[in-house]
Amino acid sequence: MEDYLSLMVIMLSFLAMLFCLFVFWLLLTSYRFYNRYSLIITEMAKGLKMSTARLERLPKILFNEEIVFREKTFSTDQFTKEQEIEKE
């Protein structure tokens, strides 16, 4: 009986070590993917910023007027919704 218990303890500890190695490998793999995709997203953001700058210069070149694209914030959206509710 005692031999079976010691054998089971050894087997379970071996399985726990295998599981820890698998988790460590999974952690490294996900870290590598995260680094690759963060670099790709950074490059895409740079391209988007350059395209936006070109788009903002286009009306000035064509019509000699300057148009600036503003970003909407949450507070302006909420303020607009409150105004619509008050109108009703």
C-alpha positions in Angstrom: 0.0 0.0 0.0 2.8 2.4 0.9 4.6 1.6 -2.3 1.5 2.6 -4.4 1.2 5.9 -2.5 4.9 6.8 -3.1 4.6 5.8 -6.7 1.5 8.0 -7.1 3.3 10.9 -5.4 6.2 10.6 -7.8 3.9 10.4 -10.8 1.9 13.4 -9.7 4.9 15.4 -9.0 6.3 14.5 -12.5 3.0 15.6 -14.0 3.0 18.8 -12.1 6.5 19.6 -13.4 5.4 18.9 -16.9 2.4 21.2 -16.4 4.7 23.9 -15.1 7.0 23.5 -18.1 4.0 23.8 -20.5 2.7 26.9 -18.7 6.2 28.4 -18.9 6.4 27.7 -22.7 2.9 29.1 -23.2 3.9 32.3 -21.3 7.0 32.7 -23.5 5.0 32.1 -26.7 2.4 34.6 -25.8 5.0 37.2 -24.8 6.7 36.8 -28.2 3.3 37.2 -30.0 2.6 40.3 -27.9 5.9 41.9 -28.9 5.4 41.2 -32.6 1.8 42.5 -32.7 2.7 45.6 -30.6 5.4 46.5 -33.2 2.9 45.9 -36.0 0.2 48.0 -34.3 2.8 50.8 -33.7 3.7 50.8 -37.4 0.1 50.9 -38.4 -0.5 53.9 -36.0 2.4 55.8 -37.6 0.9 55.2 -41.0 -2.5 56.3 -39.9 -1.0 59.5 -38.4 0.8 60.3 -41.6 -2.4 59.7 -43.6 -4.3 62.0 -41.3 -1.7 64.7 -41.7 -1.9 64.4 -45.5 -5.7 64.5 -45.4 -5.6 67.6 -43.3 -3.2 69.3 -45.8 -5.4 68.4 -48.8 -8.1 71.1 -48.5 -5.4 73.8 -47.9 -3.7 72.7 -51.1 -6.9 72.5 -53.2 -9.0 75.3 -51.8 -6.5 77.3 -49.8 -8.6 76.7 -46.7 -7.6 74.9 -43.5 -9.9 72.2 -42.0 -9.0 70.6 -38.7 -10.5 67.3 -37.7 -11.5 67.3 -34.0 -11.8 64.2 -31.9 -15.1 63.7 -30.1 -14.8 63.1 -26.4 -17.2 61.2 -24.2 -18.4 64.4 -22.5 -19.5 66.0 -25.7 -21.4 62.9 -26.7 -23.1 62.8 -23.3 -23.9 66.6 -23.5 -25.5 66.1 -26.9 -27.6 63.2 -25.7 -28.8 65.3 -22.7 -29.8 68.2 -25.0 -31.8 65.8 -27.2 -33.6 64.4 -24.2 -34.4 68.0 -23.0 -35.8 68.9 -26.4 -38.3 66.0 -26.3 
